């Protein structure tokens, strides 16, 4: 059977939910980032991810900590998820202290054949409204694959990752072939350059377990790759705890928020290329002129990139 065969009766309808854009989650994220608070401001992009959280019963979680079944989770066997990227645009920022309504809708499902097997590209669109007015549109691109357990795979060998990009390769985008898996991140190659020491904006980061734990808590993310070292090594064959893809997007968006004071950021497009692991130093860089943002390791290898307007 192909992945598409499992989806013949899968037609999830839009889901509408309500939440209050209270200041507490935003203040908590600011503290986690050692950043200035957002008092008196509209909610920055992409801080909407702190709201409309789902807290399912513990019994509803799978082995990996994700929901075993979910409304927008494709019903394929041995499901493994990769976050590819997304784009968002704010007509007006979400206002603190006011209720908001979010409508989530599945907008695209596209099967592709890659070098490592069949992939399923899924796009979910979120529309945020306050007082009946559309304030923000957020589209998220995810890649799914069916990855049954492999007998005889020893701990330390890399399997295709569940979130983030394939170690040593570029995360496939719609219409692109999937990269082959690698046993470890490749050394700096043609796409690597020294970390831009002349970038106008720079933020040096080394993700620690407390940072990953606190971000997981703020976003209701129970995926074990972010906090369970033994699970990472024995089950998903990662070399260490994985830094959340959304956290990399938040850190990139943090540069214009901190440095372009008085400038309203209305759009953000981001793409996750390679994973970053706990304890691995990396640098977030940005340019106010081009709007380009990036996450690079100390060798200059690109791990994520974004553009803001």
Rosetta silent file (secondary structure, phi, psi, omega in degrees, C-alpha in Angstrom):
SEQUENCE: XXXXXXXXXXXXXXXXXXXXXXXXXXXXXXXXXXXXXXXXXXXXXXXXXXXXXXXXXXXXXXXXXXXXXXXXXXXXXXXXXXXXXXXXXXXXXXXXXXXXXXXXXXXXXXXXXXXXXXXXXXXXXXXXXXXXXXXXXXXXXXXXXXXXXXXXXXXXXXXXXXXXXXXXXXXXXXXXXXXXXXXXXXXXXXXXXXXXXXXXXXXXXXXXXXXXXXXXXXXXXXXXXXXXXXXXXXXXXXXXXXXXXXXXXXXXXXXXXXXXXXXXXXXXXXXXXXXXXXXXXXXXXXXXXXXXXXXXXXXXXXXXXXXXX
SCORE:     score description
SCORE:     0.000 S_00000001
   1 L     0.000  144.484  173.452    0.000    0.000    0.000 S_00000001
   2 L   -89.158  165.727  178.226    1.066    3.558   -0.648 S_00000001
   3 H   -60.395  -35.236 -178.928    0.680    6.311    1.944 S_00000001
   4 H   -64.066  -29.155  178.876   -2.143    7.752   -0.122 S_00000001
   5 H   -63.204  -31.191  179.287   -4.093    4.499    0.280 S_00000001
   6 H   -75.266  -11.643 -172.565   -4.313    5.130    4.035 S_00000001
   7 H  -107.008    9.166 -173.458   -5.820    8.570    3.414 S_00000001
   8 L   -61.766  -33.928  179.732   -8.779    7.705    1.207 S_00000001
   9 L  -106.000   12.215 -177.600  -11.295    8.379    3.985 S_00000001
  10 L   -95.095  101.624  179.131   -9.223   11.026    5.767 S_00000001
  11 L  -136.900   72.080 -176.903  -10.896   14.386    5.262 S_00000001
  12 L   -64.629  134.429  179.690  -10.566   16.308    8.539 S_00000001
  13 L   -83.563  160.931  176.874  -12.873   19.284    8.790 S_00000001
  14 L   -58.311  150.390 -179.951  -11.781   22.727   10.009 S_00000001
  15 E  -124.115  130.582  178.212  -11.589   23.159   13.759 S_00000001
  16 E  -113.256  133.040  179.591  -12.396   26.396   15.592 S_00000001
  17 E  -137.488  164.308 -178.262  -11.187   27.073   19.122 S_00000001
  18 E  -125.632  149.306  175.864  -11.055   30.011   21.514 S_00000001
  19 E  -158.091  161.600  175.625   -8.410   31.304   23.887 S_00000001
  20 E  -103.247  130.646  179.184   -7.493   34.506   25.705 S_00000001
  21 L   -80.899   74.435 -176.672   -4.208   36.140   24.705 S_00000001
  22 L   -78.240  154.975 -176.134   -3.195   36.571   28.319 S_00000001
  23 H   -74.465  -17.270 -172.963    0.141   38.196   29.182 S_00000001
  24 H   -63.705  -49.126  179.035    1.451   35.314   31.300 S_00000001
  25 H   -60.771  -39.445  179.206    2.651   32.955   28.519 S_00000001
  26 H   -64.877  -40.800  177.716    4.325   35.843   26.675 S_00000001
  27 H   -64.432  -37.272  179.109    6.042   36.985   29.877 S_00000001
  28 H   -65.912  -42.667  178.901    7.202   33.419   30.509 S_00000001
  29 H   -65.391  -40.718  177.330    8.728   33.096   27.025 S_00000001
  30 H   -57.459  -40.761  178.761   10.467   36.456   27.419 S_00000001
  31 H   -65.802  -41.327  179.551   12.002   35.140   30.647 S_00000001
  32 H   -62.133  -35.236 -177.859   13.121   31.909   28.955 S_00000001
  33 L   -88.215    0.959 -173.047   14.797   33.955   26.210 S_00000001
  34 L    51.601   44.575 -172.737   16.349   36.427   28.664 S_00000001
  35 L  -116.881  161.630  175.665   14.557   38.997   26.544 S_00000001
  36 L   -65.383  147.477 -179.691   12.672   42.201   27.249 S_00000001
  37 L   -70.012  172.750 -176.727    8.973   41.684   28.011 S_00000001
  38 L  -107.719   20.343 -175.755    6.178   42.520   25.585 S_00000001
  39 L   -55.483  130.233  177.954    4.122   44.728   27.915 S_00000001
  40 L    80.707   -2.542 -179.263    1.997   47.165   25.926 S_00000001
  41 L  -103.317  158.998  166.143    2.898   45.537   22.596 S_00000001
  42 L   -69.123  156.797 -177.546    0.927   43.408   20.188 S_00000001
  43 L   -63.530  124.812 -179.567    1.947   39.769   20.390 S_00000001
  44 L   -67.878  157.077  169.270    5.188   39.287   18.387 S_00000001
  45 L   -80.158  138.695   -3.385    5.486   36.705   15.613 S_00000001
  46 L  -103.380   45.320 -174.838    5.565   33.716   16.118 S_00000001
  47 H   -70.447   -4.271  173.853    4.533   33.919   19.769 S_00000001
  48 H   -62.702  -17.187  178.778    0.994   32.860   18.844 S_00000001
  49 H   -67.835  -10.316  178.096    2.387   29.324   19.279 S_00000001
  50 H   -82.184   -7.559 -172.798    2.083   29.846   23.053 S_00000001
  51 L  -119.196  168.498 -178.331   -1.718   29.900   22.833 S_00000001
  52 L    57.317   40.389 -177.925   -4.502   27.512   21.830 S_00000001
  53 L   -77.116  150.959  177.575   -2.483   24.669   23.344 S_00000001
  54 L  -109.644  128.617  176.766   -3.811   21.122   23.488 S_00000001
  55 L  -120.961   84.623 -178.175   -3.394   19.050   26.655 S_00000001
  56 L   -73.284  162.966  173.556   -4.736   15.578   25.796 S_00000001
  57 L   -58.134  148.603 -179.120   -5.147   12.817   28.372 S_00000001
  58 H   -57.827  -35.168 -178.103   -1.910   11.010   29.145 S_00000001
  59 H   -67.664  -15.487 -178.328   -3.417    7.791   27.812 S_00000001
  60 H   -86.264   -4.137 -178.056   -3.838    9.430   24.391 S_00000001
  61 E   -86.019  148.820  175.217   -0.086    9.848   23.887 S_00000001
  62 L   -87.715 -176.531 -179.091    2.031    7.500   21.829 S_00000001
  63 L   -58.449  -34.760 -175.951    5.421    6.079   22.666 S_00000001
  64 L   -82.638   -4.757 -178.804    7.161    9.188   21.341 S_00000001
  65 L    97.080  -15.949  174.114    5.078   11.561   23.494 S_00000001
  66 L   -78.376  165.387  171.360    3.016   12.890   20.587 S_00000001
  67 E   -56.827  135.199  175.545   -0.679   12.164   20.245 S_00000001
  68 L   -68.696  -36.474  176.238   -1.200    8.619   19.005 S_00000001
  69 L  -137.663  139.865 -179.260   -4.144    9.909   16.960 S_00000001
  70 L  -148.209  160.347 -173.771   -5.010   13.495   16.127 S_00000001
  71 L   -59.605  -43.546 -177.510   -7.411   15.465   13.971 S_00000001
  72 L  -105.944   15.623  176.291   -4.754   16.694   11.532 S_00000001
  73 L   -92.508  119.022 -178.189   -2.365   13.751   11.947 S_00000001
  74 L   -62.084  135.400 -175.692   -2.465   11.563    8.821 S_00000001
  75 L   -80.425   63.251  177.626   -3.499    7.986    9.722 S_00000001
  76 L  -105.513  151.006 -177.805   -0.422    6.251    8.342 S_00000001
  77 L   -72.752  148.889  176.484    1.335    3.408   10.197 S_00000001
  78 L    51.367   49.592 -172.822    4.539    4.054   12.145 S_00000001
  79 E   -67.738  132.780  174.889    4.110    7.765   11.588 S_00000001
  80 E  -127.036  134.915 -173.918    7.214    9.940   11.861 S_00000001
  81 E  -112.292  141.887  171.284    6.989   13.730   11.620 S_00000001
  82 E  -128.484  133.167  175.763    9.384   16.350   10.317 S_00000001
  83 E   -89.087  119.917 -176.474    8.719   20.078   10.547 S_00000001
  84 E   -89.662  -40.330 -176.944    9.713   21.641    7.245 S_00000001
  85 E   157.113 -157.556 -179.695    8.888   25.306    7.829 S_00000001
  86 E   173.084 -175.348  179.436    6.073   27.738    7.311 S_00000001
  87 E  -152.420  148.166 -179.522    5.007   31.300    6.718 S_00000001
  88 E  -147.254  150.739  177.845    2.850   33.793    8.572 S_00000001
  89 E  -142.568  132.233 -179.496    1.522   37.278    8.028 S_00000001
  90 E  -106.160  116.720  172.327   -0.096   39.591   10.538 S_00000001
  91 L   -70.626  -43.597  169.720   -2.629   42.110    9.291 S_00000001
  92 L  -143.581  145.098 -179.501   -2.760   43.387   12.832 S_00000001
  93 L   -68.901  153.444  174.217   -1.045   41.874   15.817 S_00000001
  94 L   -68.920  133.579 -176.122   -3.018   39.918   18.383 S_00000001
  95 L   -91.107  136.564  179.384   -3.792   42.185   21.320 S_00000001
  96 L   -65.417  144.909  174.101   -2.928   41.163   24.849 S_00000001
  97 L    80.734    2.513 -178.713   -5.727   40.563   27.305 S_00000001
  98 L  -114.779  148.121  175.151   -8.388   39.957   24.667 S_00000001
  99 E   -68.699  154.509  178.982  -10.083   36.721   23.595 S_00000001
 100 E  -140.451  158.059  177.773   -9.229   35.334   20.198 S_00000001
 101 E  -122.055  133.116  177.828  -10.627   32.683   17.865 S_00000001
 102 E  -120.006  131.444  174.244   -8.453   30.356   15.824 S_00000001
 103 E  -112.595  124.580  179.595   -9.646   28.303   12.857 S_00000001
 104 E  -108.829  136.737 -175.755   -7.402   25.446   11.730 S_00000001
 105 E  -145.290  135.181  173.233   -7.820   23.889    8.304 S_00000001
 106 E   -76.051  122.637 -174.989   -6.001   21.258    6.284 S_00000001
 107 E  -114.777  -16.229 -179.850   -5.127   22.934    2.979 S_00000001
 108 E  -157.003  136.967  173.006   -2.744   20.557    1.202 S_00000001
 109 E  -137.247  114.857 -174.769   -1.796   16.874    1.229 S_00000001
 110 E  -133.364  115.420  174.867    0.790   15.842   -1.355 S_00000001
 111 E   -79.555  141.927  176.892    2.565   12.464   -1.565 S_00000001
 112 E  -137.904  151.584  176.870    6.093   12.485   -2.967 S_00000001
 113 E  -104.380  119.865  179.326    8.637    9.793   -3.606 S_00000001
 114 E  -111.898  179.359 -178.223   12.080   10.541   -2.214 S_00000001
 115 L   -66.315  -25.706 -179.118   15.367    8.694   -2.144 S_00000001
 116 L  -101.045    8.370  178.737   14.591    7.302    1.320 S_00000001
 117 E   128.054 -170.538 -176.108   11.009    6.320    0.554 S_00000001
 118 E   -80.405  137.516 -179.293    7.551    7.786    0.281 S_00000001
 119 E  -123.334  153.658  179.177    6.854   11.138    1.943 S_00000001
 120 E  -126.626  115.773  179.638    3.635   12.963    2.698 S_00000001
 121 E   -94.525  125.469 -175.949    3.635   16.773    2.662 S_00000001
 122 E  -126.995  133.010  175.616    0.875   18.322    4.752 S_00000001
 123 E  -119.377  128.615  175.963    0.020   22.008    5.173 S_00000001
 124 E  -115.785  130.826 -178.216   -2.232   23.264    7.957 S_00000001
 125 E  -107.438  131.796  178.886   -3.494   26.851    7.850 S_00000001
 126 E  -117.816  128.071  175.375   -4.400   28.744   11.010 S_00000001
 127 E  -114.816  128.868 -178.063   -6.442   31.939   10.983 S_00000001
 128 E  -110.683  131.472  179.915   -6.571   34.074   14.130 S_00000001
 129 E  -129.499  146.842  170.351   -9.349   36.590   14.737 S_00000001
 130 E  -132.727  130.883 -177.511  -10.185   39.089   17.439 S_00000001
 131 L    59.526   29.403 -179.222  -13.522   40.852   17.507 S_00000001
 132 L    80.799   -3.476 -177.055  -14.401   39.113   14.233 S_00000001
 133 E   -98.127  131.184  176.700  -11.415   40.719   12.470 S_00000001
 134 E   -68.374  120.777 -177.782   -8.768   38.567   10.798 S_00000001
 135 E  -106.474  -34.037 -169.599   -5.496   39.417   12.533 S_00000001
 136 E  -153.522  138.633  172.924   -3.039   36.699   11.576 S_00000001
 137 E  -121.548  128.801 -175.927   -2.616   33.829    9.112 S_00000001
 138 E  -131.062  116.436  178.032   -0.092   31.097    9.948 S_00000001
 139 E  -110.558  129.562 -178.437    0.633   28.214    7.555 S_00000001
 140 E  -118.367  130.868  179.801    2.741   25.289    8.754 S_00000001
 141 E  -103.919  126.427  178.629    4.355   22.706    6.471 S_00000001
 142 E  -127.096  150.699  177.740    5.014   19.230    7.844 S_00000001
 143 E  -119.698  130.251  178.950    6.473   16.110    6.288 S_00000001
 144 E  -118.485  150.515  172.880    5.367   12.645    7.364 S_00000001
 145 E  -144.735  157.271  173.594    6.744    9.244    6.569 S_00000001
 146 E   -94.630  119.069 -172.855    5.982    5.698    7.619 S_00000001
 147 L  -131.097   80.924  179.963    9.044    4.405    9.416 S_00000001
 148 L   -63.574  151.590  178.842    8.570    0.919   10.929 S_00000001
 149 L   -56.216  141.852 -178.889   11.124   -0.192   13.519 S_00000001
 150 L  -104.166  118.441  179.584   14.251   -1.670   11.952 S_00000001
 151 L   -69.661  140.074  176.210   15.472   -4.891   13.476 S_00000001
 152 L    85.998    0.559  177.946   19.152   -5.058   14.198 S_00000001
 153 L   -77.454  122.731 -176.381   19.686   -1.309   14.278 S_00000001
 154 L   -85.626  148.156  174.689   22.161   -0.592   17.034 S_00000001
 155 L   -54.415  137.932 -178.471   21.889    2.449   19.304 S_00000001
 156 L   103.186  -21.066  174.488   23.865    5.302   17.814 S_00000001
 157 L   -80.721  140.601 -173.877   22.884    4.548   14.225 S_00000001
 158 L   -86.462  127.944  168.816   20.820    7.316   12.708 S_00000001
 159 L  -103.406  162.388  177.789   17.265    6.737   11.595 S_00000001
 160 L   -55.136  135.383 -171.264   15.276    9.406    9.739 S_00000001
 161 L   -75.430  160.465 -179.633   14.424   12.094   12.290 S_00000001
 162 L   -90.728  -24.849 -178.824   11.015   12.886   13.679 S_00000001
 163 L  -150.974  138.338 -174.878   11.412   16.632   13.796 S_00000001
 164 L    93.161 -171.762 -175.461   13.846   18.948   12.093 S_00000001
 165 L   -94.172  165.516 -179.963   15.920   18.095    9.065 S_00000001
 166 L   -67.066  128.853  178.253   17.784   14.925    8.207 S_00000001
 167 L   -53.415  127.595  177.346   21.259   14.942    9.821 S_00000001
 168 L    82.760    2.754 -178.112   23.804   15.819    7.183 S_00000001
 169 L  -144.389  174.689 -179.237   21.192   16.739    4.557 S_00000001
 170 L   -93.143  135.552  178.772   18.592   19.287    3.587 S_00000001
 171 L   -63.640  130.532 -178.117   15.023   18.794    4.685 S_00000001
 172 L   -66.578  142.414  174.807   12.916   18.039    1.614 S_00000001
 173 L  -109.270  163.354  179.757   10.448   20.660    0.481 S_00000001
 174 L   -53.350  127.298 -179.970    7.343   20.016   -1.609 S_00000001
 175 L    91.897   -6.110  179.725    8.445   18.875   -5.019 S_00000001
 176 L  -107.357  150.212  176.938   11.994   18.037   -3.918 S_00000001
 177 L   -72.551  154.994  178.091   13.429   14.547   -3.364 S_00000001
 178 L   -79.259  144.490  177.760   14.255   13.447    0.151 S_00000001
 179 L   -77.933  157.586  175.302   17.915   13.315    1.130 S_00000001
 180 L   -73.801  146.649  178.595   19.588   10.101    2.159 S_00000001
 181 L   -71.876  153.794  177.938   20.040    9.561    5.871 S_00000001
 182 L  -128.223  155.815 -177.671   23.512    9.890    7.355 S_00000001
 183 L   -78.858  -17.024  178.886   25.010    8.395   10.478 S_00000001
 184 L  -159.575  159.376  177.584   26.262   11.766   11.677 S_00000001
 185 L   -57.427  134.537 -179.340   26.153   15.396   10.601 S_00000001
 186 L   -70.266  157.223  177.083   28.405   15.869    7.618 S_00000001
 187 L   -73.343  164.369 -176.834   31.433   18.113    7.855 S_00000001
 188 L   -56.855  131.537 -177.290   31.253   21.601    6.416 S_00000001
 189 L  -129.225 -140.539 -173.022   30.984   21.409    2.661 S_00000001
 190 L   -64.923  -29.155 -177.232   29.919   23.504   -0.286 S_00000001
 191 L   -94.267   10.556 -178.296   27.039   25.162    1.572 S_00000001
 192 E  -104.655  144.812  175.788   29.167   26.013    4.593 S_00000001
 193 L  -148.993  157.519  179.075   30.961   29.284    5.201 S_00000001
 194 L   -54.881  140.701  178.092   32.452   30.865    8.293 S_00000001
 195 L   -53.433  132.060 -170.750   29.762   32.194   10.603 S_00000001
 196 L   -67.187   96.660 -179.029   29.184   35.770    9.489 S_00000001
 197 L   -71.239  -16.423 -178.185   31.131   37.794   12.030 S_00000001
 198 L   -97.184    5.299  179.542   30.089   40.992   10.221 S_00000001
 199 L   -60.491  141.016 -178.623   26.346   40.387   10.467 S_00000001
 200 L   -62.950  -36.792 -179.888   24.512   43.404   11.840 S_00000001
 201 E  -120.156  131.993  178.710   22.618   41.226   14.290 S_00000001
 202 E  -142.209  140.733  176.019   24.139   38.249   16.078 S_00000001
 203 E  -140.370  113.802  178.665   22.966   36.073   18.945 S_00000001
 204 E   -87.436  131.897 -174.977   25.177   33.245   20.228 S_00000001
 205 E  -136.966  141.054  164.607   23.235   30.341   21.734 S_00000001
 206 E  -129.627  112.998 -175.775   23.993   26.963   23.258 S_00000001
 207 L   -72.091  129.372  179.103   20.783   25.090   24.015 S_00000001
 208 L  -109.593  160.266  176.816   20.758   23.490   27.457 S_00000001
 209 H   -54.849  -40.376  176.922   18.358   20.864   28.841 S_00000001
 210 H   -61.835  -37.187  177.442   16.592   23.475   31.038 S_00000001
 211 H   -62.786  -46.315 -179.507   15.985   25.664   27.955 S_00000001
 212 H   -64.540  -41.082  179.131   14.524   22.736   26.012 S_00000001
 213 H   -62.049  -46.182 -176.881   12.417   21.651   28.982 S_00000001
 214 H   -67.098  -37.935  178.244   10.978   25.127   29.547 S_00000001
 215 H   -68.842  -37.812  175.431   10.163   25.629   25.857 S_00000001
 216 H   -59.291  -43.529 -179.371    8.486   22.222   25.742 S_00000001
 217 H   -65.029  -41.144 -178.142    6.359   23.198   28.732 S_00000001
 218 H   -66.943  -26.284 -177.022    5.403   26.569   27.228 S_00000001
 219 L  -110.921   10.669  178.959    4.256   24.938   23.980 S_00000001
 220 L    54.023   42.621 -177.262    2.721   21.745   25.469 S_00000001
 221 L  -104.193  107.164 -178.204    5.221   19.674   23.485 S_00000001
 222 L   -97.545   13.329 -179.176    5.714   16.230   25.040 S_00000001
 223 L   -63.073  124.888 -169.879    7.878   14.858   22.226 S_00000001
 224 H   -70.726  -14.815  179.038   10.575   12.861   23.995 S_00000001
 225 H   -65.775  -13.960 -177.788   13.379   13.856   21.618 S_00000001
 226 H   -94.961   -9.161 -176.258   13.553   17.166   23.506 S_00000001
 227 L  -146.962  -11.232 -174.224   14.071   15.818   27.033 S_00000001
 228 L  -111.908   96.563 -175.402   14.644   12.041   27.114 S_00000001
 229 H   -62.346  -41.505 -179.117   18.270   11.279   26.292 S_00000001
 230 H   -64.960  -41.223  177.693   17.863    7.520   26.482 S_00000001
 231 H   -62.283  -43.448  179.151   14.870    7.592   24.139 S_00000001
 232 H   -55.535  -45.729 -175.102   16.830    9.763   21.682 S_00000001
 233 H   -76.903  -45.252 -170.628   19.696    7.284   21.572 S_00000001
 234 H   -84.075  -30.298 -174.627   17.895    3.955   21.818 S_00000001
 235 L  -105.928  -52.842 -175.591   14.740    4.605   19.789 S_00000001
 236 L   -98.387   -3.422  172.040   15.260    7.527   17.399 S_00000001
 237 L    58.903   41.505  173.061   19.054    7.171   17.190 S_00000001
 238 L   -91.456  152.750  177.123   19.892   10.819   17.700 S_00000001
 239 L   -76.789  -11.616  179.998   23.287   11.841   19.087 S_00000001
 240 L  -172.772 -179.946  176.561   21.639   14.094   21.657 S_00000001
 241 L   -61.566  140.941 -175.562   18.513   15.968   22.651 S_00000001
 242 E   -95.008  131.496  174.835   17.017   17.804   19.672 S_00000001
 243 L   -73.370  132.825 -178.297   16.435   21.560   19.768 S_00000001
 244 L   -57.262  133.502  172.168   12.824   22.333   18.794 S_00000001
 245 H   -57.294  -45.818  177.464   12.406   23.566   15.237 S_00000001
 246 H   -60.203  -31.595  177.177    9.874   26.168   16.457 S_00000001
 247 H   -65.362  -38.595  176.089   12.431   27.389   19.012 S_00000001
 248 H   -62.511  -39.770  177.605   14.891   28.061   16.179 S_00000001
 249 H   -65.191  -40.907  177.949   12.165   30.057   14.400 S_00000001
 250 H   -61.756  -43.613 -178.711   11.453   32.010   17.596 S_00000001
 251 H   -65.450  -38.390  176.754   15.155   32.798   18.025 S_00000001
 252 H   -64.537  -43.894 -179.863   15.459   34.035   14.448 S_00000001
 253 H   -68.769  -18.907 -179.678   12.409   36.271   14.862 S_00000001
 254 H   -67.715  -28.790 -177.741   13.875   37.530   18.127 S_00000001
 255 H   -62.153  -54.494  177.242   16.611   39.464   16.320 S_00000001
 256 H   -65.269  -29.959  178.224   14.369   42.061   14.628 S_00000001
 257 H   -64.079  -38.070 -177.963   12.196   42.228   17.756 S_00000001
 258 H   -81.053  -35.803 -168.852   15.210   43.196   19.852 S_00000001
 259 H  -105.195  -28.345 -179.553   17.083   45.364   17.401 S_00000001
 260 L   -94.705   62.050 -175.938   14.546   46.923   15.012 S_00000001
 261 L   -62.150  134.762 -179.624   12.846   48.907   17.748 S_00000001
 262 L    86.460   -8.820  178.260    9.767   50.740   16.536 S_00000001
 263 L   -97.807  126.365 -179.657    9.515   48.586   13.400 S_00000001
 264 L   -85.818  120.518  179.090    6.441   46.401   13.207 S_00000001
 265 L   -87.304  117.971 -174.447    7.241   42.925   11.894 S_00000001
 266 L  -108.707  -11.906 -178.301    4.274   41.782    9.795 S_00000001
 267 E  -147.040  147.462  177.189    5.583   38.676    8.051 S_00000001
 268 E  -147.716  126.336  172.724    7.878   35.732    8.705 S_00000001
 269 E  -120.054  132.137 -175.895    8.820   32.843    6.422 S_00000001
 270 E  -137.703  153.543  178.682   11.096   30.144    7.823 S_00000001
 271 E  -140.962  130.301  179.615   12.672   26.894    6.708 S_00000001
 272 E   -98.631  124.362 -173.276   14.338   24.268    8.887 S_00000001
 273 L  -105.740  -49.260 -178.653   17.256   22.555    7.191 S_00000001
 274 L  -138.900  150.137 -179.343   19.248   20.513    9.723 S_00000001
 275 L   -73.777  156.137  171.251   18.705   19.736   13.390 S_00000001
 276 L  -115.828  141.987 -176.226   20.583   21.376   16.225 S_00000001
 277 E  -113.400  156.222  178.755   21.389   19.337   19.313 S_00000001
 278 L   -55.103  135.603  179.288   21.647   20.145   22.999 S_00000001
 279 L    84.152   -3.727 -177.442   25.093   21.469   23.942 S_00000001
 280 L   -93.882  115.965  179.731   25.948   22.399   20.341 S_00000001
 281 E   -65.702  142.220  173.911   26.897   26.094   19.987 S_00000001
 282 E  -148.280  165.050 -176.203   25.186   27.997   17.195 S_00000001
 283 E  -126.001  131.245  173.357   24.787   31.577   16.052 S_00000001
 284 E   -98.459  125.688 -177.743   21.612   33.362   14.992 S_00000001
 285 E  -125.058  157.655  179.921   22.348   36.132   12.494 S_00000001
 286 E  -157.860  158.076  178.929   20.246   38.736   10.740 S_00000001
 287 L  -126.789  122.633  177.796   20.304   41.687    8.384 S_00000001
 288 L   -69.656  -24.027 -178.469   17.966   44.667    8.764 S_00000001
 289 L   -77.109  -48.332 -176.105   18.474   45.600    5.113 S_00000001
 290 L   -89.236  -21.009 -174.643   17.662   42.272    3.448 S_00000001
 291 L    78.721    7.092 -179.235   15.393   40.861    6.136 S_00000001
 292 E   -81.333  140.644  177.425   17.365   37.603    6.021 S_00000001
 293 E  -132.030  151.655  179.800   17.800   35.574    9.201 S_00000001
 294 E  -153.620  159.476  168.102   19.719   32.367    9.767 S_00000001
 295 E  -118.415  122.592  179.666   20.884   29.770   12.268 S_00000001
 296 E  -127.318  150.005  171.388   24.440   28.556   11.648 S_00000001
 297 E   -82.345 -178.581 -174.627   26.768   26.298   13.546 S_00000001
 298 L   -69.442  -13.822  175.314   30.276   27.445   14.422 S_00000001
 299 L   -90.001   -4.358 -177.949   31.540   26.136   11.064 S_00000001
 300 L    90.873    4.449  179.419   29.039   28.261    9.196 S_00000001
 301 E   -72.156  131.529 -177.021   26.819   25.340    8.186 S_00000001
 302 E   -75.002  127.096  177.461   23.237   26.510    7.732 S_00000001
 303 E  -107.567  -32.057  177.626   20.748   24.886   10.089 S_00000001
 304 E  -157.150  157.318  178.325   17.705   27.128    9.544 S_00000001
 305 E  -146.391  157.880 -178.370   16.827   30.288    7.654 S_00000001
 306 E  -154.279  167.296  174.019   14.051   32.849    7.617 S_00000001
 307 E  -140.561  134.538  179.617   12.962   36.142    6.088 S_00000001
 308 E  -119.198  153.256  175.800   10.989   38.866    7.820 S_00000001
 309 L  -131.012    0.000    0.000    9.074   41.861    6.527 S_00000001
